[in-house]
Every structure is written in C-alpha cells, then in structure tokens.
Amino acid sequence: ASAIAPGPELLIADEPTAALDVTMQAQIIELIAQIQKNRGMSLLLITHVLGLVAHWTDFAHVLRRGEIVEGGATREVFKNPQHPYTQTLLRDARAL
C-alpha cells in the first residue's frame, strides 16, 4: 500500500507471490492487475513463476546470472525461445 500511495507511474513487484499457494497467488496478481489498470501505471513483475509471466505480461526478459539473455513480446519468447537457457526453462516448466 505504501508503494502505491504516492501514485507512481511504475510499480515494481519483486516475487509478489513467493511462498503463497496457488489460490493466494491468483488473488494477489488479480489485485495488482486491478490497481495497475485503475491507476494507469506500468508494472515490472519479477518472478520465477513462468505461468504468471505467460498470463500477465506483454513483454518478458529472461535473466541468467544477472544478465538479460533474451527478451521480447511474451508470446514470442514462449512460442519461439532463442536462447538455450530460455529453452531449458520452458521445457522444465512444461514437464511439471
């Protein structure tokens, strides 16, 4: 609440759903999305949960060891990953 009180143009959400069950994850993301839409702000979502990235973002960047190895429109990154690390992440996520 204190992060959005001053009306920022950008909200940085670093692992907002870490250690939450799937139901709570959905509620938190829904709340963040509603606030984002109502206030017209941008959102930088930092997460390891690829399902959240696939469903809630327009653009995605994949980081490995602190460096961006791939980025672009989320749909394109998921559909046609170019970097071997991204390919591995997506393959492992699909195996779950």
C-alpha distances in whole Angstrom, upper triangle without the diagonal:
4,5,6,6,10,10,12,15,14,11,13,12,15,16,13,16,18,20,19,21,22,21,17,17,18,15,13,14,15,11,11,14,13,10,13,15,14,13,16,14,16,15,16,16,18,20,23,23,25,25,21,23,26,24,21,22,24,25,25,26,28,28,31,31,28,30,30,33,32,30,30,29,28,31,33,32,32,35,37,36,38,37,39,35,33,36,36,32,33,36,35,32,34,36,34
4,6,5,8,10,11,14,13,11,13,13,15,17,15,18,19,22,21,24,25,24,21,20,21,19,16,17,18,15,13,17,16,13,14,18,16,14,17,15,17,16,17,17,19,21,24,25,27,27,24,24,28,26,23,23,26,26,26,27,29,28,31,31,28,30,30,33,32,30,31,30,29,32,35,33,34,37,39,37,39,38,39,36,34,38,37,34,35,38,36,34,36,38,36
4,6,7,8,8,11,10,8,9,10,12,15,13,16,18,21,20,23,24,23,20,19,20,18,15,16,17,14,12,15,15,12,12,16,15,13,15,12,13,12,13,14,16,18,22,22,24,25,21,22,25,24,20,20,22,23,23,23,25,25,28,28,25,26,26,29,29,27,27,27,26,29,31,30,30,34,35,34,35,34,36,33,31,34,34,31,32,35,34,31,34,36,34
4,6,5,6,9,9,7,10,11,14,17,14,18,20,23,22,24,24,23,20,19,20,18,15,15,16,12,10,13,12,9,10,13,12,9,12,10,12,11,13,15,17,20,23,23,25,25,21,22,24,23,19,19,21,22,23,24,26,26,29,30,27,28,27,30,30,27,27,26,25,28,31,30,30,33,35,34,36,35,37,34,32,35,36,32,32,36,35,32,34,37,35
4,5,8,11,12,11,14,15,18,20,17,21,23,25,24,27,27,26,23,22,23,20,17,18,18,15,13,16,15,11,12,15,13,11,14,12,15,15,17,19,21,23,27,27,29,28,25,25,28,26,23,23,25,26,27,28,30,30,33,33,30,31,31,34,33,31,30,30,29,32,34,33,34,37,39,38,39,39,41,38,36,39,39,36,36,40,39,36,38,41,38
4,6,10,11,11,14,16,19,22,20,23,25,28,27,30,30,29,26,25,25,23,20,21,21,18,16,18,17,13,14,16,14,11,13,12,14,15,17,19,21,24,28,28,30,30,26,26,29,28,24,24,25,26,27,28,30,30,33,33,30,31,30,34,33,30,30,30,29,32,35,34,35,38,39,38,39,39,41,38,36,39,40,37,37,41,40,37,40,42,40
4,7,9,9,13,15,18,21,19,22,25,27,27,29,29,28,25,24,24,22,19,19,19,16,14,15,14,11,10,13,11,8,10,8,11,13,15,18,20,23,27,27,28,28,24,24,27,25,21,21,22,23,24,25,28,28,32,32,29,30,29,32,31,28,27,27,27,29,32,31,32,35,36,35,37,37,39,36,34,37,38,35,35,39,38,35,38,40,39
4,5,7,10,13,16,19,17,21,23,26,26,28,28,28,25,23,23,22,19,18,19,16,13,15,15,11,10,13,12,9,9,7,9,10,12,15,17,21,24,25,26,26,22,22,25,23,20,19,20,20,21,22,25,25,28,29,26,26,25,28,27,25,24,24,24,27,29,28,30,32,34,32,34,33,36,33,31,35,35,32,32,36,36,33,35,38,37
4,7,10,13,16,19,18,21,24,27,27,29,28,28,25,23,23,22,19,18,19,17,14,14,15,12,9,11,12,8,8,5,6,9,11,14,17,20,24,24,25,25,21,20,23,22,18,17,17,17,19,20,23,24,27,28,25,25,23,26,25,22,21,21,21,24,26,26,27,30,31,30,31,31,34,32,29,33,34,31,31,35,34,32,34,37,36
4,6,10,13,16,15,18,20,24,24,26,25,26,23,21,21,20,17,16,17,15,12,12,14,11,9,12,13,10,9,5,5,6,7,10,13,16,20,21,21,22,18,17,20,19,16,14,15,15,16,17,20,20,24,25,21,21,20,23,22,19,19,19,19,22,24,23,24,27,28,27,28,28,31,28,26,29,30,27,27,31,31,28,31,34,32
4,6,10,12,11,15,17,20,20,23,22,22,20,17,18,17,14,13,14,13,9,11,12,10,8,12,13,11,11,7,6,5,6,8,11,14,18,18,19,20,16,16,19,18,14,13,15,15,16,17,19,19,23,24,20,21,20,23,22,20,20,19,19,22,24,23,24,27,28,27,29,28,30,27,25,28,29,26,26,30,29,26,29,32,30
4,6,10,9,13,14,18,18,21,21,22,19,16,18,18,14,13,15,14,11,12,15,13,11,15,16,14,14,10,9,6,5,6,8,11,15,16,17,18,15,14,18,17,14,13,15,15,14,15,16,16,19,20,17,18,17,21,20,18,19,19,18,21,23,21,22,26,27,25,26,25,27,24,23,26,26,23,24,27,26,24,27,29,28
4,6,6,9,11,14,15,17,17,18,15,13,14,14,11,10,13,12,9,11,14,12,11,15,17,15,16,12,11,7,6,5,6,8,12,13,15,16,12,12,16,16,13,12,15,15,14,15,16,16,19,20,17,19,18,21,20,18,19,19,17,21,23,21,21,25,26,24,26,25,27,23,22,25,25,21,22,25,24,22,24,27,25
4,6,9,9,13,14,17,17,19,16,13,16,16,13,12,16,15,12,14,17,16,15,19,20,19,19,16,14,10,8,6,5,7,10,12,14,15,13,13,16,17,14,14,17,16,14,14,14,14,16,17,14,17,16,19,19,18,20,20,18,21,23,21,21,25,26,23,25,24,25,21,20,23,23,19,20,24,22,20,23,25,23
4,5,5,9,10,13,14,16,13,10,13,14,11,11,14,14,12,15,18,17,16,20,22,21,21,18,16,12,10,7,6,5,8,9,12,13,11,11,15,15,14,14,17,17,15,15,15,14,16,17,16,18,18,20,20,19,20,20,18,21,23,20,20,24,25,23,25,23,24,20,19,22,21,17,19,21,20,17,20,22,20
4,6,9,9,12,12,13,10,8,11,11,8,8,12,11,9,12,15,14,14,17,19,19,19,17,15,12,11,8,8,8,10,10,13,14,11,12,16,15,13,14,18,18,16,17,18,18,20,21,19,21,21,23,22,21,22,22,19,22,24,22,22,25,27,25,27,26,27,24,22,25,24,20,21,24,22,19,22,24,21
4,6,6,8,9,10,8,5,8,9,7,8,11,12,11,13,16,16,16,19,21,21,22,20,18,14,14,10,10,8,10,9,12,12,9,12,15,14,13,15,19,19,17,18,18,19,21,22,21,23,22,24,23,22,23,22,19,22,24,22,21,24,26,25,27,26,27,23,21,24,23,19,19,22,20,17,20,21,18
4,6,9,10,12,10,8,12,13,11,12,15,15,14,17,19,19,20,22,24,24,25,22,21,17,15,12,10,8,9,9,13,13,12,14,17,17,16,17,21,21,19,19,18,18,19,20,19,22,22,23,23,23,24,24,21,23,26,23,22,25,27,25,27,26,26,22,21,23,22,18,19,21,19,17,20,21,18
4,7,9,12,10,9,13,14,12,14,17,17,17,19,22,22,22,25,27,27,28,26,24,21,19,16,14,12,12,11,15,15,14,17,19,19,19,21,24,24,22,22,21,21,22,22,22,25,25,26,26,26,28,27,24,26,28,26,24,28,30,28,30,28,28,24,23,25,23,20,21,23,20,18,20,21,17
4,7,8,6,6,9,10,9,11,14,14,15,17,19,20,21,23,25,25,26,25,23,20,19,16,15,13,13,11,15,14,13,16,18,17,17,20,23,24,22,23,22,23,24,25,25,27,27,28,27,27,28,27,24,26,28,26,24,27,30,28,31,30,29,26,24,26,25,21,22,23,21,18,20,21,18
4,6,5,6,9,10,11,12,14,15,16,18,20,21,22,24,26,27,28,26,25,22,21,18,17,15,14,12,15,14,13,17,18,17,18,20,24,25,23,25,24,25,26,27,27,29,28,29,29,28,29,28,24,25,28,26,24,27,30,28,31,30,30,27,25,26,25,21,21,23,20,17,19,20,16
4,6,5,6,9,10,11,12,14,15,16,18,20,21,22,24,26,26,25,24,21,20,17,17,14,14,11,13,11,11,14,15,14,15,18,22,23,21,23,23,24,25,27,27,29,28,28,27,26,27,25,21,22,25,24,21,24,27,26,29,29,28,26,23,24,23,20,19,21,19,15,17,18,14
4,5,5,6,9,10,11,13,14,15,17,19,20,21,23,25,26,25,24,21,22,18,19,17,17,14,16,13,13,17,17,15,16,19,23,24,23,26,25,27,29,30,30,31,30,31,30,29,29,27,23,24,28,26,24,27,30,29,32,32,32,29,27,28,27,23,23,24,22,19,20,21,18
4,5,5,6,9,10,10,12,14,15,17,18,20,21,22,24,23,22,19,20,16,17,15,16,14,16,14,13,16,18,16,15,19,22,24,23,25,25,26,28,29,28,30,29,30,29,28,28,27,24,25,28,27,25,28,30,29,33,32,32,29,27,28,27,24,23,26,24,20,22,23,20
4,5,5,6,8,10,11,12,14,15,16,18,20,21,22,21,20,16,16,13,14,12,13,10,13,11,9,13,14,13,12,15,19,20,19,21,21,22,24,26,25,27,25,27,26,24,25,23,20,21,24,23,21,24,27,26,29,28,28,25,23,25,24,20,20,22,21,17,19,21,18
4,6,5,6,9,10,10,12,14,15,16,18,20,21,20,19,16,17,14,15,14,15,12,13,11,9,12,13,11,11,14,18,20,19,22,22,24,26,28,27,28,27,28,26,25,24,22,19,20,24,23,21,23,26,26,29,29,30,27,24,26,25,22,21,23,22,18,19,21,19
4,6,5,6,9,10,10,12,14,15,16,18,20,19,19,16,18,15,17,16,17,15,17,14,12,15,17,14,13,16,20,22,22,24,25,26,29,30,29,30,29,30,29,27,27,25,22,23,27,26,24,27,30,29,32,32,33,30,27,29,29,25,24,27,25,22,23,25,22
4,5,5,6,9,10,11,12,14,15,16,18,17,16,14,15,12,14,13,15,14,16,14,11,14,16,14,12,15,18,20,20,22,23,24,26,28,26,28,26,28,27,25,25,23,21,23,26,25,23,26,29,28,31,31,31,28,26,28,28,24,24,26,25,21,23,25,23
4,5,5,6,8,10,10,12,14,15,16,15,14,11,12,10,12,12,14,12,13,12,8,11,13,10,8,11,15,16,16,19,20,21,24,26,25,26,24,26,24,22,22,20,17,19,22,21,20,23,26,25,28,28,29,26,23,25,25,22,21,24,23,20,21,24,21
4,6,5,6,9,10,10,12,14,15,15,15,13,15,13,16,15,18,15,16,14,11,13,14,11,9,13,16,18,19,21,23,25,28,30,28,29,27,29,27,24,23,21,19,20,24,23,22,24,27,27,30,30,32,29,26,28,28,25,24,27,26,22,23,26,24
4,5,5,6,8,10,11,12,14,13,14,12,15,13,16,16,19,17,19,17,14,16,17,15,12,15,18,20,20,23,25,26,29,30,28,30,28,30,28,26,25,23,21,23,26,26,25,27,30,30,33,33,34,31,28,31,31,27,26,29,28,25,27,29,26
4,5,5,6,9,10,11,12,11,11,9,11,10,13,14,17,16,17,16,12,14,16,13,10,12,15,17,17,20,22,23,26,27,25,26,25,27,25,23,22,21,19,21,24,23,23,26,28,27,30,30,31,29,26,28,29,25,25,28,27,24,26,28,26
4,5,5,6,9,10,10,10,10,9,11,11,14,15,18,16,17,15,12,13,14,11,8,10,13,15,16,19,21,23,26,28,26,27,25,27,24,22,20,18,17,19,22,22,21,24,26,26,29,29,31,28,25,28,28,25,24,27,27,23,25,28,26
4,5,5,6,8,10,10,12,11,15,14,18,19,21,20,20,18,15,16,18,15,12,14,16,18,20,23,25,27,30,32,30,30,28,30,28,25,24,22,20,22,25,25,25,27,30,30,32,33,35,32,29,31,32,29,28,31,30,27,28,31,29
4,5,5,6,8,8,10,10,13,14,17,19,22,21,22,20,17,18,19,17,14,15,17,19,20,23,25,26,30,31,29,30,28,30,28,25,24,23,21,24,27,26,26,29,31,31,33,33,35,33,30,32,33,30,29,32,32,29,30,33,31
4,6,5,6,5,7,7,11,12,15,17,21,20,20,19,15,16,17,15,12,12,14,16,17,20,23,24,28,29,27,27,25,27,25,22,21,19,18,21,23,23,24,26,28,28,30,31,33,30,28,30,31,28,27,31,30,27,29,32,30
4,6,5,7,9,10,14,14,18,20,23,22,22,20,17,17,18,16,12,13,14,16,19,22,25,26,30,32,29,29,27,29,27,24,22,20,19,21,24,24,24,26,29,29,31,32,34,32,29,31,33,29,28,32,32,29,30,33,31
4,6,8,11,12,16,17,21,23,26,24,25,23,20,21,22,19,16,17,18,20,22,25,28,30,33,35,32,32,30,33,30,27,25,23,23,24,27,28,28,30,33,33,35,36,38,36,33,35,36,33,32,35,35,32,33,36,34
4,5,9,11,15,16,20,22,26,25,25,24,21,21,23,20,17,17,18,20,22,24,27,28,32,33,30,31,29,31,29,26,25,23,23,25,28,28,28,31,33,33,35,35,37,35,32,35,36,33,32,36,36,33,34,37,36
4,7,10,13,16,19,22,25,24,24,23,20,20,21,19,15,15,15,17,20,22,25,27,30,32,29,29,27,29,27,24,22,20,20,22,25,25,26,28,30,30,32,33,35,33,30,33,35,31,31,34,35,31,33,36,35
4,7,10,13,16,19,22,22,22,22,18,18,20,18,14,14,14,15,17,19,22,24,27,29,26,26,24,26,24,21,20,19,19,22,24,24,25,27,29,28,30,30,33,31,28,31,32,29,29,32,32,29,31,34,33
4,7,10,13,16,19,19,19,19,16,15,17,16,12,11,11,12,14,15,19,20,24,25,22,22,20,23,21,17,16,15,16,19,20,20,21,24,25,25,26,27,29,27,24,27,29,26,25,29,29,27,28,32,30
4,6,10,12,16,16,16,16,13,12,15,14,10,9,10,11,12,13,16,17,21,23,20,20,18,21,19,16,16,15,14,17,19,19,19,22,24,23,25,25,27,24,22,25,26,23,23,26,26,23,26,29,27
4,6,10,13,14,14,16,12,11,14,14,11,9,11,10,10,11,13,14,17,19,16,16,15,17,16,14,14,14,13,17,18,17,18,21,22,21,22,22,24,21,19,22,23,20,20,24,24,21,24,27,26
4,6,10,10,11,12,9,8,11,12,9,8,11,10,9,10,12,13,16,18,16,16,15,17,16,14,14,14,12,16,18,16,16,20,21,19,22,21,22,20,17,20,21,17,18,21,21,18,21,23,22
4,7,9,10,12,10,9,13,14,12,11,13,12,10,10,10,10,13,14,12,14,13,15,15,14,15,16,14,17,19,16,16,20,21,19,21,19,20,17,16,19,19,15,16,20,19,17,20,22,21
4,5,8,10,8,8,11,12,11,11,14,13,11,11,10,11,13,15,14,15,14,16,15,15,16,16,14,17,18,16,15,19,20,18,20,19,19,16,14,17,17,13,14,17,16,13,17,19,17
4,6,9,9,8,11,13,13,13,16,15,12,12,10,10,12,13,13,15,14,15,15,15,17,17,14,17,18,15,14,18,19,16,19,17,17,14,12,15,13,10,11,14,12,10,14,15,14
4,5,6,7,9,10,11,12,15,15,12,13,12,13,15,17,17,18,17,17,17,16,17,17,14,15,17,15,13,17,18,17,19,18,18,15,13,15,14,10,11,13,12,9,12,14,12
4,5,5,6,9,10,10,13,13,10,11,10,13,14,17,17,18,16,16,14,14,15,14,10,12,14,11,9,13,15,13,16,16,16,14,11,12,12,9,8,11,10,7,10,12,11
4,5,5,6,8,10,13,14,12,14,14,16,18,21,21,21,19,19,17,16,17,15,11,12,15,13,11,13,16,15,19,19,19,17,14,15,15,12,10,13,12,9,10,13,11
4,5,5,6,8,11,12,11,13,14,16,18,21,20,21,19,19,18,16,16,14,11,13,15,14,12,15,18,17,20,20,21,19,16,17,18,14,13,16,15,12,14,16,15
4,6,6,5,8,9,7,10,11,13,16,19,18,18,15,16,14,12,12,11,8,10,12,11,10,13,15,14,17,17,18,16,13,15,16,12,11,15,15,12,14,17,16
4,6,6,8,9,9,12,12,16,18,21,21,20,18,17,15,13,12,10,6,7,10,9,7,10,13,13,16,17,18,17,13,14,16,13,11,14,15,11,12,16,15
4,6,9,11,11,14,16,19,21,24,24,23,21,21,18,16,15,12,9,9,13,13,11,13,16,17,20,21,22,20,17,18,19,16,14,17,18,14,15,18,17
4,7,9,10,13,15,18,21,24,22,22,20,21,18,15,14,12,9,11,14,14,13,16,18,18,21,22,23,21,18,20,21,18,16,20,20,17,18,21,20
4,6,7,10,13,16,19,22,20,20,17,18,15,12,11,9,7,9,12,11,11,14,16,16,19,19,21,20,16,18,20,17,16,19,20,17,18,22,21
4,7,10,14,17,20,23,21,20,17,18,14,11,9,6,5,8,10,10,11,13,15,15,18,19,22,20,17,19,21,19,17,21,22,19,20,24,24
4,7,10,13,17,20,18,16,13,14,11,7,5,4,5,8,9,9,10,13,14,13,15,16,19,18,14,17,19,17,16,19,21,18,20,23,23
4,7,10,13,16,15,13,10,11,8,6,6,6,5,9,9,7,9,12,13,11,13,13,16,14,11,14,16,13,13,17,18,16,18,21,21
4,6,10,13,11,10,6,8,6,4,7,9,8,12,11,8,11,14,13,11,12,11,14,12,10,13,15,12,13,17,17,16,18,21,22
4,7,10,9,8,6,6,5,6,9,12,10,13,13,9,11,14,13,10,11,9,11,8,7,10,11,9,11,14,15,14,16,19,19
4,7,6,5,4,6,7,9,12,15,14,17,16,13,14,17,17,13,13,11,12,9,9,13,13,11,13,16,16,16,19,21,21
4,5,5,6,6,9,12,15,18,17,20,19,15,16,19,18,14,14,11,11,8,9,12,12,11,14,16,15,16,19,20,21
4,6,8,9,13,15,19,21,20,23,22,19,20,23,22,18,17,14,14,11,13,16,15,14,17,19,18,19,22,23,23
4,7,9,12,14,17,20,19,23,22,18,20,23,22,19,18,15,16,13,14,17,17,15,18,21,20,20,24,25,25
4,6,9,11,15,18,18,21,19,16,18,21,20,16,15,13,14,12,13,16,16,15,18,20,20,21,24,25,26
4,6,7,11,14,14,17,16,13,15,18,17,13,13,10,13,11,11,14,15,14,16,19,19,19,22,24,24
4,7,11,14,14,16,14,11,14,16,14,11,9,7,9,8,8,11,13,12,14,16,17,18,20,22,23
4,7,10,11,13,11,8,11,13,11,8,7,6,10,9,7,10,13,12,13,16,17,17,19,21,22
4,7,8,11,9,7,10,12,11,9,9,10,13,12,10,13,15,14,14,17,19,18,19,22,23
4,6,8,7,6,10,11,11,10,11,12,16,15,12,14,17,16,15,18,20,19,20,24,24
4,6,5,6,9,10,11,11,13,15,18,17,14,16,18,17,15,19,21,19,19,23,24
4,5,5,6,8,10,10,13,14,17,16,12,14,16,14,12,16,17,15,16,20,20
4,6,5,6,8,10,13,15,17,17,13,14,17,15,12,15,18,16,15,19,20
4,5,5,6,7,10,12,15,15,12,12,16,15,13,15,18,17,16,20,21
4,6,5,5,8,9,12,12,8,9,13,11,10,13,15,14,15,18,19
4,6,6,10,11,13,12,8,9,11,10,7,10,13,11,11,15,16
4,6,10,12,14,14,11,10,13,13,10,12,15,14,13,16,18
4,6,9,11,13,10,9,12,13,10,12,15,15,14,17,20
4,6,8,9,6,6,9,10,8,10,13,13,14,16,18
4,7,9,7,7,11,12,11,13,16,16,17,19,21
4,5,5,6,9,10,11,12,14,16,17,19,21
4,5,5,6,9,10,10,12,14,15,16,19
4,5,5,6,9,10,11,12,14,15,17
4,5,5,6,8,10,11,12,14,16
4,6,5,6,9,10,11,12,15
4,5,5,6,8,10,11,13
4,6,5,6,9,10,11
4,5,5,6,9,10
4,5,5,6,9
4,5,5,7
4,5,6
4,5
4
